Amino acid sequence: MPKQNRRSFLKGSGMAILPAFIPATALQAAGNIQAHYPGNEDPVLFFGDGIMFEPTPYLAELQKMNSLQPIERDRYGTGGAVAALEKQFEQITGKEKAIFMPSGTMANQLAIAALSGDNTKVFVQDTSHVYRDEADAAQSVFNKRLMPLAKDKTWFTAEELKQAVETLKDQEVFSSGIGAISIENPVRRTDGRMIPIEEIRKISEYCRGNNIRMHLDGARIYMASAWSGTSIKEYASYFDTIYISLYKYLGASAGAVLCGEKTLIEKMPHLIKIHGGSMYGNWTNAAMALQRLNGFEDRMKETVKRSAELFALLNQDNELKVIPLDNGTNIFTLELGKKIDGKKFRDKLRDAYNIRIAMPNAKNQVYLMVNETILNRDNSALVQAFKEAIKAGS
C-alpha cells in the first residue's frame, strides 16, 4: 500500500496566552474538541497518534487546568510545570534526570552528540528520523558521521550491527571511533512498525559489552508500549538516553523530553542555549502534557483492546477488511470492496457520524490510525456507522 503523508493530517497549535484572558463564551463553545468538527458527537479520528488541539480548545483545556490548580510558569525551562513534567518522566522512564527540549530533533541531536564525545561514527537505521528527517544536523552541526544500516527496513539486528562494527577496521585506514547507536522505535517511515523487544535486548547486550552508548528516539514509544505490552521503563532501560514527544499524543503544541543519567543531562541547558533553543516560557506545553499524562497508559491499553474488538466485528462484513501490519502498532490497512465508492464512504462517516478517515486510494485502501479518540464512541455505534457508510458507497 502506498505510504500516506501523516503530517498532512496534523493541524493545530497552542498559543502562549494566559488562560484567564479567554472569554467565557469561547470556553463554552470549545468545551472539547467537538467544537472544531461537524456533527453532534465527539469525533473519532482514524489518523494521527492522538488529539491535536486547535487553538480554542487548547486554551480551554489550559483554563480548565488552571481553575482546578493554578499553572506555575517556568523561566527558561526551570521550575513550574516544566519541573513537574521532568520529574514525572524520570519516574516513567526510570532515568536519573529529565529535561524539557523545544523539539525532538534537538533532543536527538544533543543526546547523540553528548553520548559520542569525540568519536564520530553513529550507527542508525536507514529509515530513521535521525538519518532521513533532521536536515543532516549530525554531520553539518555536530561533526558526526551517520552510518545507516538495514536499508528500507524497520530495524537492524544485533548480528548486523556486530558485523558492521567489526568490519570497520578492514574497511577504513584511519579509525575515528564509534560514538553511539541511535534507534528509533517505532519507526514513522515504516508506518509505525516496531522493533521486537528481543532484538533490542540483544543489541543492548552487545553495545554494553563493547562500551558503545545507545540513544532511543522514542518519539512514539507510547504506541510501541501499548501494542507490545512492554513498559516505557523497560524500553528505556536498554538505552543510555531516551527522547519522548509531547505533541504527538500528549496534546501539547510542541516540545519533547530527554531522559538519561544525571551527569549527561546536566550538560544540556548549556547546549540548548548555544544552539538557540532556550525559550523564556515553556509552561503552556508542559502543563498540557503533564495533565494528559494522567491515566494515559490506561487509556492506551483500553484503546488497544477496544480497537481489536472493533476490527474483529468489522471483518465480519464481506465489504471491508481491516488488516494489521507486521510488527505494527496503531496503523492498520482498511480494504474496501471494489464496488464501494471510497469518497462516498469517507464522506458518509464524516458528515453523518463525525468519524474521520483519510481518502481511500485508487485500490480502495486506506490506513486507519488508531488513537484514544476511539474511546469517544462505543463499538456498536462505530460498527453501525461503518455499515451505513458501506450502503452510501454502494
For each residue, the residues with C-beta under 8 A, 3 or more apart:
1: 333 361 363 365 367
2: 361
3: 189 191
4: 8 358 366 367
5: 8
6: 9 10 47 48 188 369
7: 10
8: 4 5
9: 6 47 48 358
10: 6 7 48 52
11: 52 54
12: 52 53 54 55 58 253
13: 55 58 253 254
14: 53 55 58 59 62 252 253 254 284 285 288
15: 55 58 59 253 284
16: 281 284
17: 21 22 59
18: 21
19: 22 59 62 63 65 66 71
20: 63 66
21: 17 18
22: 17 19 26 27 59 60 63
23: 26 27
24: 27 28
25: 28 29
26: 22 23 29 30 56 59 60
27: 22 23 24 30 31 60 63
28: 24 25 31
29: 25 26 35 56
30: 26 27 35 36 56 57 59 60
31: 27 28 35 57 60
32: 35 42 57
33: 36 37 42 43 51 53 54 57
34: 37 39 40 41 42 43 354
35: 29 30 31 32 56 57
36: 30 33 54 56 57
37: 33 34 43 354 356
38: 350 351 354
39: 34 43 351 352 353 354
40: 34 354
41: 34 353 354 376 377
42: 32 33 34 354 373 376 377
43: 33 34 37 39 354 355 356 373 376
44: 354 355 356 373 374 376 377 382
45: 48 51 356 369 371 373
46: 355 356 357 358 368 369 370
47: 6 9 356 357 358 367 369
48: 6 9 10 45 51 52 248 369 371
49: 220 223 248 249 330 369 371
50: 248 249 250 251 371 372 373
51: 33 45 48 249 251 371 372 373
52: 10 11 12 48 247 251
53: 12 14 33 57 58 61 251 253 288
54: 11 12 33 36 57 58
55: 12 13 14 15 58 59
56: 26 29 30 35 36 59 60
57: 30 31 32 33 35 36 53 54 60 61
58: 12 13 14 15 53 54 55 61 62 251 253 288
59: 14 15 17 19 22 26 30 55 56 62 63
60: 22 26 27 30 31 56 57 63 64
61: 53 57 58 64 65 251 288 291
62: 14 19 58 59 65 66 71 284 287 288
63: 19 20 22 27 59 60 66 67
64: 60 61 67 68
65: 19 61 62 68 69 71 287 288 291
66: 19 20 62 63 69 70 71
67: 63 64
68: 64 65
69: 65 66
70: 66
71: 19 62 65 66 80 81 283 287
72: 79 80 81 84 283
73: 79 80 81 281 283
74: 77 78 79 80 81 82 83 100 281 282 283 286
75: 78 79 80 280 281
76: 278 279 280
77: 74 82 99 100 269 272 278 279 282
78: 74 75 82 83
79: 72 73 74 75 82 83
80: 71 72 73 74 75 83 84 283 286
81: 71 72 73 74 84 85 282 283 286 287 290
82: 74 77 78 79 85 86 100 282 283 286
83: 74 78 79 80 86 87
84: 72 80 81 87 88 286 290
85: 81 82 88 89 98 100 257 286 289 290 293
86: 82 83 89 90 97 98 99 100 257
87: 83 84 90 91 98
88: 84 85 91 92 290 293
89: 85 86 92 93 95 98 244 257 259
90: 86 87 93 94 95 96 97 98 259
91: 87 88 94
92: 88 89 232 233 293
93: 89 90 98 232 233 236 242 244 259
94: 90 91 233 236 237
95: 89 90 98 236 241 242 259 260 261
96: 90 260 261 262 265
97: 86 90 259 260 261 262 265 266
98: 85 86 87 89 90 93 95 257 258 259 265
99: 77 86 257 258 259 265 268 269 272
100: 74 77 82 85 86 255 256 257 282 286
101: 104 106 107 110 243 255 256 257 258 268 272 277
102: 106 254 255 256 272 277 279 282
103: 106 107 254 255 256 277
104: 101 107 108 129 217 219 243 245 256
105: 108 109 129 133 134 135 137
106: 101 102 103 109 110 256 272 275 277
107: 101 103 104 110 111 243 256 257 258
108: 104 105 111 112 129 130 134 182 215 217 243
109: 105 106 112 113 130 134 137 138 141 142
110: 101 106 107 113 114 258 268 271 272 275
111: 107 108 114 115 215 241 243 258 260 264
112: 108 109 115 116 122 130 138 142 144 179 180 182 215
113: 109 110 116 138 142 144 271
114: 110 111 117 241 264 267 268 271
115: 111 112 179 180 213 214 215 240 241 264
116: 112 113 119 120 122 144 179 180 213
117: 114 179
118: 177
119: 116 176 177 178 179 180
120: 116 143 144 145 176 177 179
121: 144 145 147 168 176 177 178 179
122: 112 116 138 144 145 146 147 178 179 180 181 182
123: 147 148 149 156 161 164 165 178 180 181 182
124: 128 130 131 146 147 148 149 181 182 183 184
125: 128 131 148 149 150 153 154 155 156 183 184 187
126: 131 132 148 149 150 151 152 153
127: 131 132 150 152 153 154 184 187 189 190
128: 124 125 131 132 148 182 183 184 187 189 217
129: 104 105 108 132 133 134 184 188 189 217 219
130: 108 109 112 124 133 134 138 146 182 184 217
131: 124 125 126 127 128 134 146 148
132: 126 127 128 129 189
133: 105 129 130 189
134: 105 108 109 129 130 131 137 138
135: 105 140
136: 139 140
137: 105 109 134 140 141 142
138: 109 112 113 122 130 134 141 142 144 145 146
139: 136 142 143 144 145 146
140: 135 136 137
141: 109 137 138 275
142: 109 112 113 137 138 139
143: 120 139
144: 112 113 116 120 121 122 138 139 179
145: 120 121 122 138 139 176
146: 122 124 130 131 138 139
147: 121 122 123 124 164
148: 123 124 125 126 128 131 151
149: 123 124 125 126 156 160 161 164
150: 125 126 127 153 154 155 156 160
151: 126 148
152: 126 127
153: 125 126 127 150 156 190
154: 125 127 150 186 187 190 193 194 195 327
155: 125 150 183 185 187 195 196 199
156: 123 125 149 150 153 160 161 164
157: 160 161 199 202 203
158: 161 162 199 202 203 205 206
159: 162 163
160: 149 150 156 157 163 164
161: 123 149 156 157 158 164 165 181 203 206 207
162: 158 159 165 166 206
163: 159 160 166 167
164: 123 147 149 156 160 161 167 168
165: 123 161 162 168 178 210 212
166: 162 163 169
167: 163 164 170 171
168: 121 164 165 171 172 175 178
169: 166 172 175
170: 167
171: 167 168
172: 168 169 175 176
173:
174:
175: 168 169 172
176: 119 120 121 145 172
177: 118 119 120 121
178: 119 121 122 123 165 168 212
179: 112 115 116 117 119 120 121 122 144 213
180: 112 115 116 119 122 123 212 213 214 215 240
181: 122 123 124 161 203 207 212 213 214 215
182: 108 112 122 123 124 128 130 214 215 216 217
183: 124 125 128 155 195 200 203 214 215 216 217 239
184: 124 125 127 128 129 130 187 188 216 217 219
185: 155 194 195 200 216 217 218 221 224 235
186: 154 190 192 193 194 195 220 221 223 224 329
187: 125 127 128 154 155 184 190 192 193 194 195
188: 6 129 184 191 192 219 220
189: 3 127 128 129 132 133
190: 127 153 154 186 187 193
191: 3 188 325 328 331 367
192: 186 187 188 220 223 325 328 329 330 331 369
193: 154 186 187 190 325 326 327 328 329
194: 154 185 186 187 223 224 227 228 327 328 329
195: 154 155 183 185 186 187 199 200 224 327
196: 155 199 200 327
197: 200 201 228 230 234 235
198: 201 202
199: 155 157 158 195 196 202 203
200: 183 185 195 196 197 203 204 235 238
201: 197 198 204 205 238
202: 157 158 198 199 205 206
203: 157 158 161 181 183 199 200 206 207 214 238
204: 200 201 207 208 214 238 239
205: 158 201 202 208 209
206: 158 161 162 202 203 209 210 212
207: 161 181 203 204 210 212 213 214
208: 204 205 211 212
209: 205 206
210: 165 206 207
211: 208
212: 165 178 180 181 206 207 208
213: 115 116 179 180 181 207 240
214: 115 180 181 182 183 203 204 207 238 239 240 241
215: 108 111 112 115 180 181 182 183 239 240 241 242 243
216: 182 183 184 185 221 235 236 238 239 241 242 243
217: 104 108 128 129 130 182 183 184 185 243
218: 185 221 224 232 235 236 242 243 244
219: 104 129 184 188 243 244 245 248 256
220: 49 186 188 192 223 224 245 248 249 329
221: 185 186 216 218 224 225 232 235 242 244
222: 225 226 232 244 249 296 297 300
223: 49 186 192 194 220 226 227 249 329 330
224: 185 186 194 195 218 220 221 227 228 230 235 329
225: 221 222 228 229 230 231 232 235 297 300
226: 222 223 297 300 301 303 304 329 330
227: 194 223 224 304 328 329 330
228: 194 197 224 225 329
229: 225
230: 197 224 225 234 235
231: 225 234 235
232: 92 93 218 221 222 225 235 236 244 297
233: 92 93 94 236 237
234: 197 230 231 237 238
235: 185 197 200 216 218 221 224 225 230 231 232 238 239 242
236: 93 94 95 216 218 232 233 239 242 259
237: 94 233 234
238: 200 201 203 204 214 216 234 235
239: 183 204 214 215 216 235 236 242
240: 115 180 213 214 215 260 261 264
241: 95 111 114 115 214 215 216 258 259 260 264
242: 93 95 215 216 218 221 235 236 239 258 259 260
243: 101 104 107 108 111 215 216 217 218 219 256 257 258 259
244: 89 93 218 219 221 222 232 256 257 259
245: 104 219 220 248 249 250 255 256
246: 250 252 254 255 256 257 285 286 288 289
247: 52 250 251 252 253 254 255 285
248: 48 49 50 219 220 245
249: 49 50 51 220 222 223 245 296 371 372
250: 50 245 246 247 288 289 292 293 296
251: 50 51 52 53 58 61 247 288 289 291 292
252: 14 246 247 255 284 285 286 288 289 292
253: 12 13 14 15 53 58 247 284 285 288
254: 13 14 102 103 246 247 285
255: 100 101 102 103 245 246 247 252 282 285 286 289
256: 100 101 102 103 104 106 107 219 243 244 245 246
257: 85 86 89 98 99 100 101 107 243 244 246
258: 98 99 101 107 110 111 241 242 243 265 268
259: 89 90 93 95 97 98 99 236 241 242 243 244 265
260: 95 96 97 111 240 241 242 264 265
261: 95 96 97 240 264 265
262: 96 97 265 266
263: 266 267
264: 111 114 115 240 241 260 261 267 268
265: 96 97 98 99 258 259 260 261 262 268
266: 97 262 263 269
267: 114 263 264 270 271
268: 99 101 110 114 258 264 265 271 272
269: 77 99 266 272 273 278
270: 267 273 274
271: 110 113 114 267 268 274 275
272: 77 99 101 102 106 110 268 269 275 277 278
273: 269 270 276 277 278
274: 270 271
275: 106 110 141 271 272
276: 273
277: 101 102 103 106 272 273
278: 76 77 269 272 273
279: 76 77 102 282
280: 75 76
281: 16 73 74 75 284
282: 74 77 81 82 100 102 255 279 285 286
283: 71 72 73 74 80 81 82 286 287
284: 14 15 16 62 252 253 281 287 288
285: 14 246 247 252 253 254 255 282 288 289
286: 74 80 81 82 84 85 100 246 252 255 282 283 289 290
287: 62 65 71 81 283 284 290 291
288: 14 53 58 61 62 65 246 250 251 252 253 284 285 291 292
289: 85 246 250 251 252 255 285 286 292 293
290: 81 84 85 88 286 287 293 294
291: 61 65 251 287 288 294
292: 250 251 252 288 289 296
293: 85 88 92 250 289 290 296
294: 290 291
295: 298 299
296: 222 249 250 292 293 299 300 372
297: 222 225 226 232 300 301
298: 295 301 302
299: 295 296 302 303 372 375
300: 222 225 226 296 297 303 304 372
301: 226 297 298 304 305
302: 298 299 305 306 375
303: 226 299 300 306 307 370 371 372 374 375
304: 226 227 300 301 307 308 370
305: 301 302 308 309
306: 302 303 309 310 374 375 379
307: 303 304 310 311 330 332 370 374
308: 304 305 311 312
309: 305 306 312 313 379
310: 306 307 313 314 374 379 382 383
311: 307 308 314 315 322 324 332
312: 308 309 315 316
313: 309 310 316 379 383
314: 310 311 317 320 322 383 386
315: 311 312 320 321 322
316: 312 313
317: 314 320 386 387 390
318: 337
319: 336 337 340 390 394
320: 314 315 317 334 335 336 337 340 386 390
321: 315 334 335
322: 311 314 315 332 333 334 335 368
323: 332 333 334 335
324: 311 328 332
325: 191 192 193 328 331 332 333
326: 193
327: 154 193 194 195 196
328: 191 192 193 194 227 324 325 331 332
329: 186 192 193 194 220 223 224 226 227 228
330: 49 192 223 226 227 307 369 370 371
331: 191 192 325 328 367 368 369 370
332: 307 311 322 323 324 325 328 367 368 369 370
333: 1 322 323 325 365 366 367 368
334: 320 321 322 323 357 360 365 366 367 368
335: 320 321 322 323 363 364 365
336: 319 320 340 342 345 360 364 365 366 393
337: 318 319 320 340 364 390
338: 364
339: 394
340: 319 320 336 337 344 345 364 390 393 394
341: 344 345 393 394
342: 336 345 346 359 360 361 364 366 393
343: 346 347 359 360 393
344: 340 341 347 348 389 392 393
345: 336 340 341 342 348 349 360 389 390 392 393
346: 342 343 349 350 357 358 359 360 366 389
347: 343 344 350 351 392
348: 344 345 351 352 353 388 389 392 393
349: 345 346 352 353 355 356 357 385 386 389
350: 38 346 347 353 354 355 356 357
351: 38 39 347 348
352: 39 348 349 385 388 389
353: 39 41 348 349 350 381 385 388 389
354: 34 37 38 39 40 41 42 43 44 350
355: 43 44 46 349 350 377 382 385
356: 37 43 44 45 46 47 349 350
357: 46 47 334 346 349 350 366 368
358: 4 9 46 47 346 366 367
359: 342 343 346 366
360: 334 336 342 343 345 346 363 364 365 366
361: 1 2 342 364 365 366
362:
363: 1 335 360
364: 335 336 337 338 340 342 360 361
365: 1 333 334 335 336 360 361
366: 4 333 334 336 342 346 357 358 359 360 361
367: 1 4 47 191 331 332 333 334 358
368: 46 322 331 332 333 334 357
369: 6 45 46 47 48 49 192 330 331 332
370: 46 303 304 307 330 331 332 374
371: 45 48 49 50 51 249 303 330 374
372: 50 51 249 296 299 300 303 375
373: 42 43 44 45 50 51 376
374: 44 303 306 307 310 370 371 377 382
375: 299 302 303 306 372
376: 41 42 43 44 373
377: 41 42 44 355 374 381 382 385
378: 381 382
379: 306 309 310 313 382 383
380: 383 384
381: 353 377 378 384 385
382: 44 310 355 374 377 378 379 385 386
383: 310 313 314 379 380 386 387
384: 380 381 387 388
385: 349 352 353 355 377 381 382 388 389
386: 314 317 320 349 382 383 389 390
387: 317 383 384 390 391
388: 348 352 353 384 385 391 392
389: 344 345 346 348 349 352 353 385 386 392 393
390: 317 319 320 337 340 345 386 387 393 394
391: 387 388 394
392: 344 345 347 348 388 389
393: 336 340 341 342 343 344 345 348 389 390
394: 319 339 340 341 390 391
